[in-house]
Structure formats: C-alpha cells, structure tokens
Amino acid sequence: MEYIEKVEKLKAVLASMEKVVIAFSGGVDSSLVLAAALDVLGEENVLSVVADSELIMKKEYLDAMENSKKIGARTQGVFLDELSIEEIRRNQPSSWFYSKRLLYQELSVIKKNLGFNWVVDGMIMDDAFDYRPGLKARDAFNVRSPLQEAEFYKPDVRKASRDYQVPTWNKPATCHILSRFEYNDVLTSERLERVKKSEIYLQEQGFKIVRVRDHNTVARIEIEKEKFPLFLEKSEAIEKTLESFGYTFVSLDIKGYAYGKMNKLLEKK
C-alpha cells in the first residue's frame, strides 16, 4: 500500500470509530494517532489519557501531558498502582502484559463512563512481528490500533507526523523502566526512585542517552561510547552522587549503550 493510501485508510478507520479514548504515551506513534483523530473526529470526540505510575519517569509523564495539550486534545492523567500487582512487582517476563492490562482496564472504564466507543493505542506494524505482551493485553480488552489497521511502519509514522506537524515527529524511542532491572528481581519504590534520580543526574551531566541498570548494590551505567572520555572526566563526582542515591558500587559498561541488554540474562536461563 502506498503512503497516501495508508493515510486515507487511517482517516477512514478513525472516522468509523466516532468517539475514542487514546492511550497517549507522548511518543511519536501515539502522537500521530492523537493528531489524526483530532483532525478526523474533532476535539469533542477525542480524549487523550496519559498514564502515571511509579514505573514511569516523572518527566516523561509531564512531557506527555504537555505535548497532548499542545496537539490540541482534551487531556486527562490517570495513576496506575502497578507495584500493587505481584506479577509486576516481581519483574517477571510477563510483567509487561500485566502493566498493559492494567492500563487498558483503566481506559476501558473511562471509555464506558464517557459513553465513547473505542480505546485506541499507537501500536504500528513493526510491533506486530515481535513478541509483545501488550498485544495480548490489547486484544483482551478489544483495544484497537489504527496505525496497524492502516499498515503504518515507522517511516510512515515519521512522514505523517511531519505532515500533521506533530511536535514529537523525531523523538527517539524510550524504554520502560522495568528494563533497568533483572527479571524476577523484586521491585521497590526505593530502587525505582534511585534509578530515576541517577538517570536524571547523568542526563544533566551531558549524557543524553543513558541507562542505569540496577543490580541491587551495583549501578551499571550504559552510555554511548563516544561519551566515555566525558564519563572518565566526571567519574569521581558520578560515583559519589550515585552512592548517595543508595548504590554501593558504580560501574561503566565498556560495551556502551545497547537496547535490550537485560534480555541476555533471560536467554541464558
């Protein structure tokens, strides 16, 4: 299907829904869905809902709320008590499913109370060919993915986002904070908070792309390799600061930043 055909298909899919609640994360995919829904359905028939929880970086939540309003949508926040769910708190491989299930459950209640027709998300075709627990949760609550239905891949999303003048069209993908911990490692509010504080601090020191992998007493820092000299220059201050957040040891991963490194631990078991 050509790009223009995909855009027309997206518009047709949204038009058929009439009234939608959108799971808005602030990323490029859900931002496009929101902009397109507002264009097709009008502000009164669209509600953007942004999730907040202890497993979400506060800045990401606030940025998502702000971007949703910038796009022009009625916007509502909802707090998800994810640590109250045993399967999430124990960070099992199935945690992603339970996290998404809780989100879709809350959005389905909002949809029903408002008399809207559908809950929609920003999943795209790229998501359909990977193991995504969110797909199972989505289908369980009859949530729809307009971009998938219109056969959008990531390049289509970027192009359409520019066409719709979505402010996040070139925003890099983010990764859920669960990825900072080993599978089957019990999560606590304290451990989550020190990861958040550590990453915010390191970003302020000039490390735009950074992950702090939490191995209980050890903070393993992943940054881009070209930033290694800057890290070594600031290593003493970094060590002291992260120790003040609760870590006993602070280390730099010499392989640099890479997506999905914690999955290697699962693959070896």
C-alpha positions in Angstrom: 0.0 0.0 0.0 1.4 3.5 -0.9 1.8 6.1 1.7 -1.1 8.3 0.5 -3.4 5.2 0.6 -2.3 4.5 4.2 -3.1 8.0 5.3 -6.6 7.7 3.7 -7.1 4.3 5.3 -6.1 5.8 8.7 -8.6 8.5 8.3 -11.3 6.1 7.4 -10.6 3.8 10.3 -10.7 6.7 12.8 -13.9 8.1 11.2 -15.6 4.7 11.7 -14.8 4.8 15.4 -16.7 8.1 16.0 -15.6 8.6 19.7 -12.2 7.5 21.0 -10.1 7.4 24.2 -6.5 7.4 23.3 -3.7 5.8 25.3 -1.2 8.6 25.0 2.4 8.0 25.9 3.9 11.1 24.4 5.9 9.1 21.8 5.8 9.6 18.1 3.3 6.8 17.4 0.5 7.8 19.9 1.1 11.5 19.0 0.3 10.8 15.4 -2.8 8.8 16.3 -3.9 11.7 18.5 -3.3 14.4 15.8 -5.1 12.3 13.2 -8.1 11.6 15.5 -8.5 15.3 16.3 -8.4 16.1 12.6 -11.0 13.5 11.6 -13.3 13.4 14.7 -12.9 16.8 16.3 -11.9 17.7 19.8 -15.2 16.8 21.4 -15.0 13.2 20.3 -11.4 12.6 21.4 -9.9 12.1 24.9 -6.2 11.7 25.5 -5.3 9.8 28.6 -1.8 9.8 30.0 -0.7 7.1 32.5 1.4 7.9 35.5 2.9 5.4 37.9 6.0 4.7 40.0 7.3 2.8 36.9 7.1 6.0 34.7 9.7 8.7 34.8 8.0 11.9 36.1 9.4 14.0 33.3 8.0 11.6 30.7 4.6 11.9 32.3 4.7 15.7 32.5 6.1 16.0 28.9 3.3 13.7 27.6 0.6 15.8 29.4 2.1 19.0 27.9 2.5 17.5 24.4 -1.0 16.2 24.4 -2.3 19.7 25.2 -0.1 21.2 22.5 -1.5 18.9 19.9 -4.9 20.3 21.0 -6.6 17.5 22.9 -8.6 17.3 26.0 -6.2 15.6 28.3 -6.6 13.5 31.5 -4.0 11.8 33.7 -4.6 8.5 35.4 -2.4 6.9 38.1 -1.8 3.2 37.9 -0.8 1.4 41.1 1.5 -1.0 39.3 3.5 -2.1 42.3 0.4 -3.4 43.9 0.3 -6.2 41.3 2.5 -9.1 42.3 3.5 -10.1 38.7 4.7 -6.6 38.0 6.5 -6.1 41.4 8.5 -9.3 40.8 9.5 -8.1 37.3 8.7 -11.4 35.6 8.8 -11.7 31.8 5.0 -11.4 31.9 5.2 -8.1 33.8 4.7 -6.2 30.5 1.4 -8.0 30.0 0.1 -7.1 33.4 1.2 -3.5 33.0 -0.6 -3.1 29.7 -3.6 -4.9 31.1 -3.9 -2.5 34.0 -3.7 0.4 31.6 -6.3 -0.9 29.2 -8.6 -1.8 32.1 -8.5 1.8 33.4 -9.0 3.2 29.9 -12.0 0.9 29.3 -13.6 2.2 32.4 -13.1 5.8 31.3 -14.5 4.9 27.9 -17.6 3.3 29.3 -18.2 6.2 31.8 -18.0 8.8 29.0 -20.0 6.8 26.5 -17.2 6.6 24.0 -16.9 3.8 21.5 -13.3 2.7 21.5 -10.0 2.7 23.3 -7.1 3.1 20.8 -3.3 2.9 21.1 -0.3 3.7 19.0 0.9 0.3 18.0 2.3 0.1 14.5 3.1 -2.7 12.0 6.6 -3.1 13.4 5.1 -4.1 16.7 3.0 -6.9 15.1 6.1 -9.0 14.2 7.7 -9.1 17.6 6.9 -10.8 20.9 4.9 -8.1 22.6 2.9 -8.9 25.7 1.0 -5.7 25.1 -0.6 -7.3 22.0 -2.2 -10.0 24.2 -3.5 -7.4 26.7 -4.8 -5.2 23.9 -6.8 -8.0 22.4 -8.2 -9.0 25.7 -9.8 -5.5 26.2 -10.8 -5.1 22.5 -8.5 -2.1 22.1 -7.8 -1.1 18.5 -4.6 0.1 16.9 -5.5 2.4 14.0 -1.9 2.7 12.7 -1.7 -1.1 12.4 -5.0 -1.3 10.7 -3.7 1.3 8.2 -0.5 -0.7 7.8 1.8 2.1 9.1 5.5 1.3 9.6 7.9 3.6 11.4 9.0 5.5 8.3 5.3 6.1 7.5 4.8 7.4 11.1 7.7 9.9 10.8 6.5 11.2 7.4 2.8 11.5 8.5 3.9 13.2 11.8 5.8 15.8 9.8 2.7 16.3 7.6 0.5 16.7 10.6 3.2 19.0 12.2 3.3 16.8 15.3 5.9 18.3 17.7 7.4 14.8 18.6 7.9 13.6 15.0 11.6 13.0 15.5 11.5 12.0 19.2 13.7 9.0 19.9 12.0 5.9 21.4 12.1 5.4 25.1 12.3 2.2 27.1 10.2 1.2 30.1 11.9 1.4 33.4 11.4 -2.3 34.0 14.2 -2.8 31.6 16.7 -1.4 34.2 16.2 -4.5 36.4 16.9 -8.2 36.1 13.9 -10.4 35.5 12.5 -11.9 38.7 14.1 -9.1 40.7 11.7 -7.7 43.2 11.0 -4.0 42.6 10.6 -1.5 45.4 9.7 2.2 45.4 13.2 2.9 46.7 15.0 1.1 43.9 12.8 2.7 41.2 13.5 6.1 42.7 17.2 5.7 42.7 17.3 4.7 39.1 15.2 7.7 38.1 17.4 10.1 40.1 20.6 8.5 38.7 19.4 8.9 35.1 18.2 12.4 35.6 21.6 13.3 37.2 23.6 11.7 34.4 21.5 13.5 31.7 22.2 16.8 33.4 25.9 15.9 33.2 25.7 15.7 29.4 24.8 12.0 28.8 21.7 12.3 26.6 21.3 8.6 26.1 21.8 6.8 29.3 20.6 3.7 31.1 21.3 2.8 34.7 20.9 -0.9 35.1 20.2 -1.8 38.7 21.9 -4.9 40.1 20.9 -4.4 43.7 24.1 -2.9 45.2 25.6 -2.2 41.8 24.7 0.6 39.3 25.9 -0.5 35.8 25.8 2.6 33.6 25.3 2.4 29.8 26.2 5.4 27.7 27.3 6.0 24.1 30.9 5.0 23.6 31.8 8.5 22.3 30.9 9.8 25.8 33.4 7.6 27.6 36.0 10.4 27.9 33.4 12.7 29.4 32.4 10.0 31.9 36.0 9.4 33.0 36.4 13.1 33.4 33.4 13.2 35.7 33.8 9.7 37.2 34.6 10.8 40.8 31.6 13.1 41.0 29.3 10.5 39.4 30.5 7.8 41.8 29.8 9.9 44.9 26.4 11.1 43.6 25.1 7.6 42.8 26.5 6.3 46.1 24.4 9.0 47.8 21.4 7.6 46.0 21.9 4.2 47.6 24.4 2.2 45.4 27.5 0.6 46.9 29.3 0.2 43.6 29.1 2.3 40.4 30.4 0.8 37.1 30.6 1.7 33.5 29.6 -0.9 30.9 32.5 -0.9 28.5 30.3 -2.2 25.7 28.3 1.0 25.8 24.6 1.5 25.4 22.6 -1.2 23.7 18.9 -1.9 23.5 17.6 -4.9 25.4 20.7 -5.9 27.3 18.8 -7.3 30.2 17.2 -9.9 27.9 20.6 -11.6 27.7 20.1 -12.7 31.3 16.8 -14.3 30.4 18.3 -16.0 27.4 21.0 -17.7 29.4 18.5 -19.3 31.8 
